[in-house]
Amino acid sequence: MKNSSARRVYAIVGALVLLGIGFVFTALFSYFIRYSQVDSLIGSIDNDLYLRLSQMFAAEKALLTLGGIAFSAGIVLAIFGTVRFRHHTAVG
């Protein structure tokens, strides 16, 4: 019973960490691709438009935030799970 509970916790940890990394990678990749395309237009478009396009969009900021939260939650859950299962193994 303890072993299946530990597996379940570590599966959730792995999913959270991978989800967090995926969100962060997607947001940064989207931003860098757009920035590299807009950067070549710096002399040919209005400066105000360039500044608006070269900033990070709200969706990218949200993905970065959610990715950071998911990754952090996964790490914290991994630490608590490891401590909990080691304590239960040492006691019982």
C-alpha positions in Angstrom: 0.0 0.0 0.0 2.8 2.4 0.9 4.6 1.7 -2.4 1.6 2.4 -4.6 1.0 5.7 -2.7 4.6 6.7 -3.2 4.3 5.9 -6.9 1.2 8.0 -7.2 2.9 11.0 -5.5 6.0 10.7 -7.7 3.8 10.4 -10.8 2.0 13.6 -9.9 5.4 15.2 -9.1 6.7 14.2 -12.5 3.6 15.5 -14.3 3.8 18.8 -12.5 7.5 19.3 -13.2 7.1 18.4 -16.9 4.0 20.6 -17.2 5.9 23.5 -15.6 8.9 23.1 -17.9 6.7 22.7 -20.9 4.7 25.9 -20.1 7.9 27.9 -19.5 9.6 26.6 -22.7 6.4 27.3 -24.8 6.2 30.9 -23.5 9.9 31.7 -24.0 10.0 30.0 -27.4 6.9 32.0 -28.5 8.4 35.3 -27.2 11.9 34.7 -28.8 10.5 33.7 -32.2 8.3 36.8 -32.3 11.0 39.0 -31.0 13.5 37.8 -33.6 11.0 38.4 -36.4 10.0 41.9 -35.1 13.6 42.9 -34.4 14.5 42.9 -38.1 11.8 45.5 -38.7 13.2 48.1 -36.3 13.9 50.7 -39.0 10.9 50.1 -41.2 8.0 50.4 -38.7 6.9 53.0 -36.1 8.9 52.9 -32.9 5.7 52.7 -30.8 4.5 49.7 -32.7 7.9 48.1 -32.4 7.9 48.5 -28.6 4.4 47.0 -28.4 5.2 44.0 -30.5 8.6 43.3 -28.9 7.1 43.2 -25.4 5.9 39.9 -23.8 2.2 39.3 -24.4 -0.3 38.6 -21.5 -0.6 34.9 -22.6 3.1 34.4 -22.5 3.3 36.0 -19.0 0.5 33.8 -17.9 2.2 30.7 -19.2 5.5 31.7 -17.5 3.6 32.2 -14.2 1.7 28.9 -14.4 4.8 27.1 -15.4 6.7 28.5 -12.4 3.9 27.6 -10.1 3.5 24.1 -11.5 7.3 23.4 -11.4 7.6 24.8 -7.8 4.6 22.8 -6.6 6.1 19.7 -8.1 9.4 20.3 -6.4 7.8 21.1 -3.0 5.6 18.0 -3.3 8.6 15.9 -4.2 10.4 17.1 -1.1 7.4 16.6 1.2 6.7 13.1 -0.3 10.3 12.0 0.1 10.4 13.2 3.7 7.0 11.6 4.4 7.9 8.2 2.9 11.3 8.1 4.5 9.8 8.9 7.9 7.1 6.2 7.4 9.7 3.7 6.3 12.0 4.4 9.2 9.2 4.2 11.8 7.1 1.3 10.4 
